[in-house]
Amino acid sequence: MGMFDFFTQEIAIDLGTANTLVIHNDKVVVDEPSIVAIDRTSMKIIGIGRKAQQMHGKTHENIKTIRPLKDGVIADFQAAEHMIRGFIKMMKPNARFFNPTLRMVICIPSGITEVEKRAVRDSAEHAGGKEVYLIHEPMAAAIGIGIDVEEPMGNMVIDIGGGTSEIAVIALGGIVCDKSIRVAGDDFTSDIEEYMRRQHNILIGERTAEQIKIEVGAALPDLENPPEDYAVRGRDLMTGIPKEIFVSYVEISQALDKSISKIEEAILSALVLTPPELSADIYKTGIYLAGGGSMLRGLDKRISIKTKLPVHIAEDPLRAVARGTGIALKNVDRFQFLIKE
C-alpha cells in the first residue's frame, strides 16, 4: 500500500470564486485567492494566487488579471486550468522529475449545470487529475461542520461563498431540497463600491471595497461589539484628486441590505420546499452557516430574526467546505453522493 501511495496522491480542492483551498493529508497546504495574472504579449502566466492578487487593479496594459471563476463556476477555462496546475505545483514544489497520479475531490455549487460540471472536471483532468470526484458545496460544508449527513435527520446548511449562496436541506446522505442563488460575497463588495460612489462621491477599487467589508462589514445597523470607523482612500469623483473619508458599520449595513434580503428570501423559499418531517428536525437543530460570507457581523442574528430559528456559525467558516471535501476524499468508497462519471 505504501508503494501505491507513493504513486497516487490524494487531494481535495475547494475551488471558490474568491479563494481556492487545497487539502492534502488532512492539512490545508494551499490557501490562495482564485486569481491569475497573464502577460498579454507572451500569454505567459506571471502570477497565481496571492502574487496575482497584489497586481489586481494596479496593472498596466501588458498585464491582465483574471478571476477564472464567476458565480461559483468556471468562466475562463484556460485560466482555471493554469490556476489549478499552479496550486498543485505550490503543494509539491520539489516534484520536478516524478509526478504522481492525482485523485481529486472538487466541490461544486448545487445549482450547477451539466456543462459547468464538465468544465470543472475537464480543468481538473487537464491539470493532472486521473480520478476526479465532485461533491456539492452544501454537502461538503455539512461534513466539514461535523454533521452526520447519513442519518435520517434534517439539517439546513447555508454556505455563503464569493460567487454563490448555497442553501440546502440534507438528510440520509443526500440533498432533499436546495436553493442556489448567485448573490454572495462578490455582490457585497460591489454594493460597497456602488454605495461609496453614490453617497460619498468617491471611487474605490475592488480590493479596497473588500477591505471595507472585512473591517466594518455588518448585516445589522445595531451591533453589540461595533467595529471602529474605517478610513477609506479613493479618488474624488468631482475633483479627480485622491481623498480620505471615514465610514461606519451602520453605513455598510445599509449598503448591503438589498443583497442580504435576497439571501433571506432564498432561505425562506428553501424552507417552504422542505418536507414537514424535516421541517420539524430543522426547528430543533436550527440553521448552520458556513463560507466567508457568514462572517459578516450580525448576519446570524438577522437570519435568526427573519426565520425565528436558531442560527449557528461553523467553527472555522472559511475552511468548513474544504475540511468537508477532505473528509469526503478519505471516504470515497463510503459516500454514495460523490459524483463520478
Secondary structure, DSSP 8 states (H G I E B T S, - for coil): -HHHHHHEEEEEEEE-SSEEEEEETTEEEEEEES-EEEETTT--EEEETHHHHHHTT---TTEEEE--EETTEES-HHHHHHHHHHHHHHH-TT-SS---EEEEEEEE-TT--HHHHHHHHHHHHHTTEEEEEEEEHHHHHHHHHT--TTSS--EEEEEE-SS-EEEEEEETTEEEEEEEES-SHHHHHHHHHHHHHHHH-EE--HHHHHHHHHHH-BSSS--SS----EEEEEEETTT--EEEEEE-HHHHHHHHHHHHHHHHHHHHHHHHHS-HHHHHHHHHH-EEEESGGGGSBTHHHHHHHHHTS-EEE-SSTTTHHHHHHHHHHHTTTT-TTSB--
